[in-house]
Structures are given as structure tokens and as C-alpha cells.
Amino acid sequence: MENISKILESGSSQEKIKILETMDKINNPRILEKIILKLDDDDIQVRGEAFSSLILNENNISDFLIKSLKSSSKNIRGFSSLVLANRNEINSIPEIIKLTKDKRSMVRSCAIGALGHLKAKNAKKIFLESLLDSNLEVRKSALHAIINLKISVSEERKKEIIKQDDPDIKKLLLKL
């Protein structure tokens, strides 16, 4: 365990990836926290492998992931919400909802996407409000969730959205 910890802390990207590929059965709290920290690694491949490792983990690790939603790192907050969604952890919905007000647009976008994936019907108001977010990716995530959950959007709101003049948004609006 000590060797795993050292590699995750200071190993090369290839060493980290090799270790993370074997971590789908781990339930050691110290190692789990180190894996979650790798969601904020400088190397995108390490982040991706940490993401996969957490999704595929066969143990009940939702408490660790929910705790990480309060991290100071935007990557850890955002990606943890997506890991929880991919694990279908519906008990995490109230905590993910809090991230829809995050100051970082990347975190808001991930949270909206996670809620959509979790089919959080109780977030309908959040999805509709997020259609007017200052960030395009947040608006797209909200629109995807609205389409997938078959939430109705008023004609007035559709007109507001069309004013944004984005080709991707216009394509998505056709699906409403």
C-alpha cells in the first residue's frame, strides 16, 4: 500500500496509469482519497484513468465521492459528480444540486450533466434556469438534460435561448 501511495503521489504519468488500472477493487480509504486527488492530475490520461478506476470500483465508495464534491479543486468537484452519476448513485443528487451554483462554469456543467444522467426530475427548475447561464457549456448540458427528461420549455424561454445564436444550441432546440 505504501508503494501505491508513493507512486500516486510522485510517480511518472505512466506509473500512475499502470497503478490506477488495477484499482477497481480497492477500498482502502487512504488510497481512495489519493485516487480521487488524481482527478486533478496535470496529465489528462492520469485523470481519465482515475475517473475510470472510480467508476469501475466494485465497493461502496459513494461517501468518499460525495465528500469530494466539497473539494477546493474544480476538477475534483466536477469529475466526482460525473463519477457519481456514472455509478448511478442517486443518493448523491442533493449534494450534486449544490454544485449547480458553483462559481466555476466547468463544475456547473458537470453537475447539470450528472443530474441529467441521474434523471433527477426534482432538478427541473435548475435545468430550466441553467438554460440562461452565462456559460455556453452549462446551457448545452441543461438542454441535453431537458431533452432526455422530456421537460417542457415555454415558448418564451425558447425564444430567449434562440437569441444566443449558437449552432449547437439551435440543433438541440429542434429536439424539444
C-alpha positions in Angstrom: 0.0 0.0 0.0 2.8 2.4 0.8 4.3 1.8 -2.6 1.0 2.5 -4.3 0.6 5.7 -2.3 4.1 6.9 -3.3 3.5 6.2 -7.0 0.2 8.0 -7.0 1.9 11.0 -5.3 5.1 11.3 -7.2 5.4 8.7 -9.9 5.6 9.3 -13.6 2.3 9.5 -15.5 2.9 6.0 -16.9 3.4 4.6 -13.4 0.3 6.3 -12.1 -1.8 5.0 -15.0 -0.4 1.5 -14.5 -1.4 1.5 -10.8 -4.8 3.1 -11.5 -5.6 0.4 -14.0 -5.5 -2.1 -11.1 -7.5 -0.1 -8.5 -11.1 -1.2 -9.3 -11.4 -3.4 -6.1 -9.6 -1.0 -3.7 -11.5 0.0 -0.5 -8.6 1.4 1.5 -9.7 4.9 2.5 -6.2 6.4 2.1 -5.7 5.0 -1.3 -9.2 6.0 -2.4 -8.5 9.6 -1.4 -5.3 9.5 -3.4 -7.2 8.2 -6.5 -9.8 11.0 -6.1 -6.9 13.5 -6.0 -5.7 12.2 -9.4 -8.9 13.6 -10.9 -6.9 16.9 -10.7 -3.6 15.5 -12.0 -1.7 17.6 -14.6 -1.9 14.7 -17.1 -5.2 14.2 -18.7 -4.6 10.5 -19.2 -4.0 10.1 -15.5 -7.2 12.0 -14.8 -9.1 9.7 -17.2 -7.7 6.6 -15.6 -8.6 7.8 -12.1 -12.1 8.5 -13.4 -12.4 5.0 -14.9 -11.0 3.4 -11.8 -13.5 5.2 -9.6 -16.5 4.3 -11.9 -15.4 0.6 -12.1 -14.7 0.3 -8.3 -16.9 -2.6 -7.1 -17.0 -1.3 -3.5 -19.4 1.2 -1.9 -17.3 4.4 -2.2 -20.1 6.9 -2.6 -19.3 8.6 0.8 -15.8 9.3 -0.4 -17.0 10.7 -3.7 -19.8 12.8 -2.1 -17.2 14.2 0.3 -15.0 15.1 -2.7 -17.8 17.3 -4.1 -16.6 19.9 -1.5 -13.0 19.9 -2.7 -11.2 23.1 -3.4 -10.3 21.7 -6.9 -12.8 22.4 -9.6 -11.7 19.2 -11.4 -12.3 17.1 -8.4 -15.7 18.7 -7.8 -16.8 18.4 -11.4 -15.5 14.9 -12.2 -16.6 13.5 -8.9 -20.2 14.5 -9.8 -19.8 12.7 -13.1 -18.3 9.6 -11.4 -21.3 9.5 -9.0 -23.7 9.8 -12.0 -22.0 7.0 -13.9 -22.2 4.8 -10.8 -25.9 5.7 -10.6 -25.6 7.0 -7.0 -29.0 8.6 -6.8 -28.3 9.4 -3.1 -25.8 12.0 -4.2 -28.4 14.1 -6.0 -28.9 16.7 -3.2 -25.1 17.3 -3.0 -24.7 17.5 -6.7 -27.6 20.0 -6.9 -25.4 22.3 -4.7 -22.8 22.3 -7.4 -25.2 23.9 -9.9 -24.5 27.2 -8.2 -20.7 26.8 -8.2 -18.6 29.8 -9.3 -16.8 27.6 -11.9 -18.7 27.0 -15.1 -17.0 23.7 -15.7 -18.3 22.4 -12.3 -21.8 23.7 -13.1 -21.8 22.0 -16.5 -20.6 18.7 -14.9 -23.3 18.9 -12.2 -26.1 19.6 -14.7 -24.9 16.7 -16.8 -24.7 14.4 -13.8 -28.2 15.4 -12.7 -29.5 14.7 -16.2 -27.8 11.3 -16.3 -29.3 10.5 -12.9 -32.7 11.5 -14.2 -33.1 14.0 -11.4 -36.7 15.2 -12.1 -36.6 17.2 -8.9 -34.0 19.4 -10.7 -36.4 20.5 -13.4 -36.3 24.2 -12.2 -32.5 24.1 -12.1 -32.3 22.8 -15.7 -34.7 25.5 -16.9 -32.8 28.2 -15.0 -29.5 26.9 -16.4 -30.7 27.5 -20.0 -29.8 31.1 -19.3 -26.4 30.5 -17.6 -23.6 32.8 -18.7 -21.6 29.8 -19.9 -22.5 28.0 -23.2 -21.4 24.6 -22.0 -23.7 24.9 -19.0 -26.6 25.9 -21.3 -25.9 22.9 -23.5 -25.8 20.5 -20.5 -29.1 21.8 -19.3 -30.6 21.5 -22.8 -29.4 17.9 -23.1 -31.0 17.1 -19.7 -34.2 18.8 -20.6 -34.4 16.8 -23.9 -33.6 13.5 -22.2 -36.0 14.0 -19.4 -38.7 15.3 -21.7 -39.2 18.5 -19.7 -41.4 21.1 -21.4 -39.9 24.5 -22.2 -42.2 27.5 -22.6 -42.2 29.3 -26.0 -41.0 32.4 -24.3 -37.9 30.6 -22.9 -37.3 29.0 -26.3 -37.2 32.5 -27.9 -34.7 33.6 -25.2 -32.5 30.7 -26.0 -32.6 31.2 -29.8 -31.3 34.7 -29.3 -28.0 33.1 -28.1 -27.3 32.4 -31.8 -25.2 29.2 -31.2 -25.5 26.5 -33.9 -25.3 23.6 -31.4 -28.0 25.2 -29.2 -30.2 25.6 -32.3 -29.7 21.9 -33.3 -30.6 20.9 -29.7 -33.7 23.1 -29.7 -35.1 21.2 -32.7 -35.2 18.1 -30.5 -37.5 19.8 -27.9 
